[in-house]
Amino acid sequence: MKKRIAALLLAMLFVFSLTGCQVVENMRLKRLLKNDFYEYINEELLAQINLGPTDAHWDWFGELSAGLRNDMNEIIAELVQSGETYEKGSSEQKIMDLYECVSNMENRNQVGLGPLQPHLDSIRAASNIPEYLDALAELSSEFGFSSIVGGYMIMQDKADSSEYSVYMMYADTLIGKEYVEGENTQEYMEMYLNYIHDMLMESGMTDSQAQESTDSIEKLLRDICASTLTTEQRYDPGLTYNVYTEEELQQLYTNVDIPKMLKILRVEGQDKYIVMDVEQAKKINTLLVEENLQALKDYSTFVMLNDTAEYATAACAKLYENMENYLYGITESRGDEFTWNVLTQQMLPWEFGAIYVEENFSAEDKEAVEGMIGQILDEYEKILSRQEWMSEETREKAIRKLETMQIKIGYPDQWPAARDMMQVTPISEGGSLLSNLLVSMQVSIEDSLNRLGTKVDRSEWDVSPQTINAMYDPLNNEIIFPAGILQPPFYSRENSYGANLGGIGFVIAHEVSHAFDSTGSLYDEYGNYDVWWSEEELAEYYQMAQKIVEYYDQYEMGGSHVNGQLTLMENIADLGAMACVASILEGDERALDEAFCQMAFNWASKDTDSFMVYQLSTDTHSPNKVRVNAVLSSCDAFYEVYDIKKSDGMYVAPENRVGIWK
C-alpha cells in the first residue's frame, strides 16, 4: 500500500498546486463539493485505503509515522546484522543491545517480573493500610509507578512557570472514566474486566481468586471514577491547580502519614504541593481503610502488571496486545517483529532522533517554515487587534503574548540530559528488557528530582525531533514543530504558496490559536496561569465558546454525536487557524482554493467502528471529517470561493457560523 499511496499523494499535491479544486465540470463532483467537501477531496484517496485486520485507523500522521518507523527498523536491522561492537553509551550500542533484550522472549520469560517482584510481594504481603502505603511509596520513589496514591510529577509551576513544583498525580483509572461510565462503552468495559481477570491469573491466582479480585477492582474503579474529573475538566487549570502545604495535604489525606510518604518519595520540604483532582483525592482517602485492604492490594497489583505487560513475559505481552486490539477494532496481531521494533524506538527516542535529523532535516525547509510562522504571527496580531469585544488593555496583553511566543523548529540545539543518563545493559551483562525499562524510569525520576529548586530552562525540548506532530505549550508560551512534520503532505517546497499555507500553515496557525483557546487563554505571556481578562470579556468569550460547543454537538459520526465540550479547545484552534489562513489569502480565490483543498486532503482518515468509539469518548480533537467540514462551513471565504448556497449541505447561515478569532 505504501507505494500506491505515495504515488497518489504526489499526484494530488501536483494537482492542488496547479489548479486547486475550484474548476469542477462533473456535476456529481460539483454537488459533492458543495454538500460534503471532505468527501469530495478525499473520495478517490479513501477508496484506495483498505484497513487491514491489523489496522484501527489510517491518516497522514499514521502514514508518515509508518514510513519513519520503517526507516528506523532498517537502522535496527543493520546494527543487529553488522556483528560489530560499539562503544559503550553510543546510540548504536544502546539500540543494538536493547533490541536483543526486547526480542529475546526466552530471556523475558525467565526474568518474569524480575526486580519488580520484591515490590509486588511487599504490596501483597501488607497486613494493614500503613504497610500498603509504604509499599506504594517505595515503588513510586524507585521507579515512578503509581496506582492509588503516592504518584507525583515534577513540572513547571502553573502560577510561576520559571519554577518547578511537585504535582500529586491522579489515581490510575485503568480503561478511563469515559469508558467506565459511558452508555455506549460497556461492551469494552466487559472486555477490560476479562483482561484484568486473565492478567491476575497469569500472576499466579486461581480462576476463583482472579474473579473475586476482578470484582473488587471493578467496584473500586467505579467508585473512583465517580469522583474523577472528566477529560475536558483536566485541561482547566482552575480545577487542576490546587495549592496545598504539607499540613493541608495531611488534612486532605487523613488516612495517610503524609510526612513519611513525602520523605520516601524524596519530595519532602516543599513550600507547596499541587493536587490535580481534589474530589478524587477525597474519595481515595475514604477508601484507604482496613476493610478495603485486600481490594486495594488487588488494584495496585493489577496496575503494576498492566504497566509492565508489554515488557514482561510473552503471555502477559499477548494479553496486553489482545486487549488493545479489541479496544481499537484490530482483528489480527501485527506480529512480534513489529512490536519489538516499536518498543525499541519508544524506549530510545533521542538516540533515534539524533540519527533521524542527521539524515532527513533540511535547513532550507526550516527557513521557509520560519518565514511562514512570522507571517502567521503578523496576521494573528491583526485578528486580535480587530476584536471589538476586547478592551484596549486586554488586546495589548494578547498581542504581547504573540510577540513573546517562543518558536522551536526541527530539533534541540542541545540534546536532553536524559539521553546520556539512559544506559542499556545487554543480556550478556545481566540486563533484560524489564531491567532496562526500570532504568529508563529511574532516569526520568532522577532527572525530575534534579530540577527541583532550579530555574526552568525554556530552551529544553521534551519532544523528539522525529515526532510527526506539532504542539503548543502554554507553560512556556511556545509552539513546537519537530522535523518529522516538515514533509509532504503538510509541507513541500514543490507546492504552491496557497497549498503550503493550507497545509503546514494551517497547522502553524492552529498551534498559535491554542495560545487563545479555552485553556491557553488563561496563561499569560510568561506561561503563568493568570486570568488577564475582565469579567465582562470572559463572559463574552464563554458565550462564543458555548456556541462552538453547540455547533459541534450537532455533528455525528457512526451514529454518535461529537462531544463539543470535550473537543472545544481543538475546535477553537481549528476555527482560528482557518480564519488566519483565509485572512492572509483574502481576495486571492486561486490561493484560497488551493489552501482549502490541501487542508481537507491533510485530514483524510479512515477508522474502524471501535476506534471511532474510542476517539469520540476520549479524544479532544473532533473526527477528521468534522474538522474539515465544520471549519469550512464557518469560514466566509469558503462560500465566496465555491458559491455555496442555502440549498447546499455545506451551508450554515451567517448568524450560526462560529469562531472566536476571526
N, C-alpha and C positions, 0 to 999 in steps of 0.2 A: 504493500500500500504506500510505502514511503515515496518511491519514485513517481508513482502516478500522481499523488497529491502535490509533490514538489513541482512537477511539470505544470499541473493545473494552476498552482499558486503563481508561478512565474507568468503564465499566460494571462491570468486575470489581473495581476499587477500591471502588466503591459497595457491591457485594455483600459483599465482605470486611468492610467497616466496619460493615455492618448485621448479618450473620449468620455470618460466618466460613464454615467448611466442616463444622461438627460435625453438623448435621442433614441426613442423606442418606437419602432414601427409596428411590431407584432401586437395586435390588440389584446391578446390574452396576457402578455407580459406587461402591457401598459396598465391593464386593470389590476394585475398583481402588484405592480409598483405602487399604485395608489391605495390599495387595500391592505397590503402586508409587505412593507418594504424589506423587512428582514428575509422573508421567503423569496422575494424577487431577486435579491442579491445572491442568496446562498442556495437557491434551489438546485442548481447544477452541481455545486460542490457537495452538498449534503446527500445528493442522490448517489454519490460515489463513496460515501463513508458508510461502511457497514461495521457496526460494533460487533466484534467477535465475542466468544464466550469468556475471554479474559479481560474484556473492556467494560467499564462502567460509564465512561464519559470521554468525549472527544472535543477538544477545542484547540486553538492555535498555541495556547500556552502549553498544553499537554504535548502537542506535536513537536514543538521546539524542544521541550524537555526530553522527549524520547530521543530526538536527534543528539542532544547533548549527552544523554545517558549512553547512547551507543558509542560516541566518541570517547567517553571516559572508560567504557567497557574495553575498548581497544587498548587503552593505556594499561589497564589491569592485565589484560591478556599478554601484552608484550613483556611486561615486567615478570609475570609468572613464568613465561616460557623462556625468558632470557637466560636463566640459570646463573645470573650474576649475583654477587654480594655487594650490597650498597652500604654506604656509610651510615652508621647508627644515627638516627634522628633526621635523616634526609626524607623528603617526601616519598621517594622511591622505596626506601626501606619500610616505611610505615605502611604504604599501600600494599606492598607485596606480602608482608608478614600478617597484616590484618586480614587480607583476603584468605590466606591459609587458615586463619582462625575461624573465619566465617564459614568456609566451605568444608572444613573437616568435621563432618557430622559425627564420626566416631568419637572424636575428642569432645565435642559438645555433649554427647550423650553420657560420656564418662564423667564430665565435670558436673553436670546437673546444675544445681544452684550454687555450687562451689562456695566462694567466700560469703555469699548471702545466707547460706544455710544457718550459721550461728544466729543471725538476726531473726530469721524466721522462727528458729527454735525458741528465742527469747520471747517473741510475741506469743507463740503457742503455749509457752510454759508459765506465762504471767498468771499469778494467783490472785491478783487484785488490780484495781484500776491504777494505782501509782506505779506498779511494776510494768503494766501495759504501756503507760505513758512514757516511762523511762526507755522502754524498748523502741517506741516510735521515735523519740527524740534522738537516740543513738543512731538509728537508721538514717534519719534525716540529716544529722550532723555529718556523718561519714560519707553518705552517697547522694543525699538530696531527695530520697524517696518520701512521699507524703501520701497519707490515706485519709485520716480523720482529722488529726490535729498535729501541729509540730512542723508543718512545712512553711517555708518562707522564701522570699526573693529579695535580693538587694538590687534596687534600681533607682533611677533618678527620682528625687522627691518632687511630687507634682506641684507643691507650693513654692519650692525653690529648686529649680531644675539644675542648678550648679552643684548641688549636694546629692549624696546618696542616702537613702533611708531603707529601713527594713520593713517589708510588706508581709504581713501574715497571710498565708495562702488559704484559698478555699479548700473545703474537703473535696476529695475526688468523687464526682457524681457518676462515674463509670460511663454508661452509654449516653448520659446527659439528661438534664431536666426536660428538654423538649421531647425526647423520646419516651421518657418515663411517664410523662403526663399527657402526651398528645393523644387525641382521639383516633387519629389515623395511623398511629405508630405502634400499637400494642402487639401487632404481629412480630415486629422487630424486637420488642421488649421480651416476648416469649422466647425468641431465638437467643437473646442475650442471656436469659436465665439458664437456658440449656447449656450455653457456653460456660457459664460460671460453674454449673454442676460438673461438667466434664473436666474442667481445669482443676477443680478440687479433687476429683477422683485421681487425676494424673499426679497430684501431690501426695497421694497415698491414702486418701479417705475411701471408705467403702461407699457403695451406692447409697445406702440409707443415711450415712453420715453426711455425704455430699448434698443429698436432698434437704436434709434438716438445716444444714448450714446455708444453702441457697435460699431457703425460705426466710431465714433470719436476715440474710443480707438484703433480700428484696424489701423486707419490712423497714429496715434501717434506711435503705436507699430512698424509698418513697417518702419517708419521714423527713429526711434531709432535704430532698428536692422541694418539698412543700414550702420550705423556708429559705430557698436559694434564689438569688437574683436571676432574672431571665438573661439571655444572651445580650439583648439590646440594653438592658439596665447596666450590664457590666462595663459598658462604654461610657457611662455617665459618671464623671468624677465627683459630682455632688452626692452620689450614692456610694462610691467605692473609696473615696479619700476620707477616711475616718481616723483622726489622730488620737492615740492613746498613750499615756505614760505607762510605765511598768505597773504602777499601783492600780491604774484604771484597767489595765489588761487583766490584772488579778481579779478585779471586781467583775469583769466580764466572764472570765473563766474561773468560777469559784471552785470547780472540781478539779482544777489543775494547779500544781505547785509551779507557778509562772517563773519565779526567780531561778528555780532549779532547771526548768526546761530551757530557759533562755541561756543559761550557763552551758548546758550540754550542747546547745545549738551554736554556741560561740558568738552570740549577738547580744549578750548582756550589756548593761550600762549605757544604752542609747537614750537620748533625750525623748525620743518618740518612736512609736511603732504604728504602722498603718494597718488597720483592719479593713479588708476589702469587701466583706459581706457580714455586716453586724448581725442581721437577723439569723443568718445561718450559724454564726458563731454562738449565738444564744441557744439555738436548737442543739448544736453539738454539745454544749455544756450540760444541757439537761439529759443528754444520752450517756454521758460519762459517769454512770452509776453501776454498782456491782451487779445488779440484776441483768444488765446488758453486756457483761464482760465477755461471755462466750461469743455473742453476736458480733461484738466489736473486734474480737480477735479473728473471727472468720472473715470479716470485712477487710481488715488490714492484710490478712494472709492472701486473699484473692487479689487485692490491688498489687501486691508485690509480684505475685505470679503473672498477672496480666502485663505489668510494666516490663517484665523481663522475658516474656514469652517468645518474642521474635529472636532473642539472643540465646535462648536456652536449648533444651533437647529438641529432637526432631518432632516428637509427639506434641510438645507444647507449641512449637512454631506452627505446626499444621493446624492445630485448634484455633490459633490466633488468625491465621490466614483464612480459614473457612468462615470464621465469624465476620471478618472484614468483607470478604467476598459476598456473603449473603446480604450484608448491610448495604452494599453498593450495587447489587444486582449482577455480580460477576458469577458466571456458572462454571468456570474452568480455571484451574490453577495456572499461573504464569510460568511455573517451573522453578526448580531450585536455583539454577544459574541466574535467572532474573533477580531473585530475592537476594542472592549472595552479592551480586554487583551493587544493588541498591543500598544494602546495609553498609558495604564498604565505603561507598561515596557519601552516605549520610554521616558516617562517623568521622570522616576526614574532609570536611568541606573546604577548609583553607588550603590543604595540600593539593586537592584537585583544582581549586580556584587559581592557584599560582600557575599551574600548568595551563589552564584554560586561557587566561589573559595573555600569556606569552605567545599563544598560537592564534588567537582569534580577535584581539581587540585592535581597532583602528583609531589612531589619533585624529585622522581626517573626519571620521564619523562623529567622534566626540566633539570636535569643534563645531560641526554642523548642528548637532543637537543642542549644544550650549547656546548657539545663536538663536535657535527656536525658543528655548527656555526664556531668554531675555525678551523676546518679542511677546511671548505669552504673559510674562510678568508685567510688561508695559501695558498690555491690553487689559489685564485684570485691574490695574490701577485705574483705568478709565471706567471700568464697570463699577468699581467701588465708589468712584467719585460721583457717579450719577444716581446713587441710591438716595432719593429724597427722604426716605423714612429714617435715615440715619442722621444724627446731629453732626455738625462740622467736627467736633472734638472726636467723636467715635470714628468718623471717616479717616481722620488723620491717624488714629491708632491702628486702624485696619491697614492703611497704606504703609505705615511704619513696619507692620508685621510682614508685608510683602518685601519691603526694601531690605529687611534684615534676614530674610529667609536664606538658609544655607542650602547649597546645591552640591550633591555628591553624584558623580558620574563615573561609571566604569569599575574602579576598584580602589582600595585604600592606598595611600602613599606609604603607609607603614602597616604591615600585617599585624593582627591582634596577638597579644602575648600568649593567648591560649594555644596558638599554633605551635609554638616552641615547647610550651608546657606539656602538651599531649605527646606522650611517647608510647610506642607499641612494643609489647613484649611478645616474641614469637613463641610458638608451641615448644620449640626445642629448648627454650629457656624457662619453661613452666607457665607460659601465657596461655590464655584461652579467649574465646570471643567474649564471654561474660566478664572475665577479669579485666580485659581491655575496655569494655563498656564502663565498668565501675571506675577505672582510671579516668576516663573522659568525664564522668560525673564528678569525680573528686577535683579534677582540674577546674571545672565550672564553679564548684563551691569555693575553692581557694582563690580563684580569680575574682569572684564576687566579694569575698571577705577582704581581699586586699584593697578593694575600692572604698570600703567604709572609712570615713574620716578624710578622704581625699576629695579634691575638686574634680568635677566631671570634665573629661577631655572630649569635646564635641567633635573632634576630628576622627574619632574612632568609628569603625564600621562594625555592625553586628549582622550584616547581610553579606553572604559570599558572592563574589563577582559573577559566578555562572548562574545565579538565580534568574529565572525567566519571570520577572515581575517588576513592579515599581511600587514605591510606598511614600507616605508622608508620616513623619514622626513629630507629634505635637510637642513632646518634651524638649526637642531640640529645634523646633520650628525649621525642619529641613525636609527637602524632597530628595529621594534616592533613586537613581536609575542604574542598576547594575549592568555590566557589559552584556549579560545574556539577553536582555530585551532589545538591544540596539541592532536588530536584524529583521529581515522580512518575516511576516507581512507588516510589522509595526513600523519599520523604517527601512528605506533603501535609497541609496544615493541615485539610483536609476529612476526613482519615482518622480512624478511632478510635485511641485510645491503643495498643491491642494491635497494630493493623496497623502503626502507625508504629514501634513497638518491634521488630516483626518485620522491618521494612524498614530504615530508616536506623539504628535501634537495633542491629540485628544487625551492620550494617557498622561502627558505632562500637565495639561490643564486640569484633568481630573485630580491629580495629586495636589496641585496648587489649591484647588477648590476645597480639599479636605481641611485646609487651614481655617476655613469658614463654614464647615458643616456643623451639624447639631452638637458635636462634641469638640471638634477642633476650635470652634469659635469661642470656647470657654478658656482658652490658653492665650497668653499674651505673646509679644514678640520674642520674649526670652524663654518661652516654653513653660512658663509658670501657670498653674491653674489660678486664674484671676478673671472674674466676671467683669469685663470692662465695658459692658453695655448698660444703658439706663433701663429702668423697669419698663418704660414705655417701648423702648426699642426691642427688648426681649419679648414683650407681649406681641409686637408686630411680627417678629421673627417666628415665634411659635405658631402664630396664626397661619403664616405662609407654610411653615413646616407641616402643620396639620392638613392643609390642602394637598400637600405632596403625599402624605400618608394615605389619605382617602383616594387620591388619584391612582396610586399603585395598588391599593386594595382591590380595585376593580379588575385587575388583570388576573387571568387564570393560566395555569399550566397543568396539563394532565388531570383536569377536573378539580384542582385545588387552587385556592386563591393565593396570590403573593401576599406576604405579610409586610405591609407598608411601614409599620413601626420598626420591625427588625431591620429592614433594608434602608431606613431613612437616610443615614449618613452617606451611604454609597449613592443613593438616588440624588441627593443634593449635589454630590460631586459630579455625577454624570451630567445632570442638567446644567450645572455651572460650566462644565468643560465644553459642552456643545455650544452654549451661549458665547463663550470666549472665542472658540474657533469660528463661529458664524460671524461674530463681530469683526474679527481680523479680516475675513474674506468678504465683508459686506459689499454688495454691488457686483461682485465677480461671480456670475452664475456658473461659469465653467469650473472655476476652482471650488465653489461650494458643492457642486455636483460631485466632483472627484472626492472631496472630503467626506460627504455623506456616504458615498459608495464604499470608500475604504474603511470608514468606521464600522459600517454594517458588516462588511466582509471579515474584519478582525474579530468580531464577536460570534462568528459561526460556531455552532456547537451541536452535539448530539448526546443524549443521555439515556440510560436505562430508566425504567419507571422507578426503581428503588433509589437510584441516585437522585432523581428529581425530588422524591420524598425527603431524602437527606438534605438536599440543598434548600428546599422550601422551609424545612424545620430549623436549620442551623446556620445557613449562610447569610451574611449581612449584605451580600450582593443579590440583586434581582437576577432571575434566569436571563441568559444572554439575549434571547429573543425579546424579552420585555425591555432589557437595557437599550436595545436598538429602537423598537417601535414606540415605546413610551417617551423616550427622549426626543425623537424626531417629531412626534406628534405635538410636542410642546415647544417646538422651535419655529418661530415665524418664518425664517428664511427658507425652511423646508417647503412651506406652502407656496412661496413665490417661485422657487426653482421648478417645482413639479406641478404647479397649478392644481393643488389639492382642493377639492370642493366638498360641500356638506354631504354629498351622497357617497363619498369615499370612506373606506374603512379606516384610513389613517387620520381622518379628520377629527379634530377636537375643537369645540367652539373657543374663540379667543379668550373669553372670560374664564374658561376652565383650564387653560394652559398654565402649567405650574412652573415654579422655579424661584429661587431667591436671588441668585446672582445672574442678572440678565440686563 
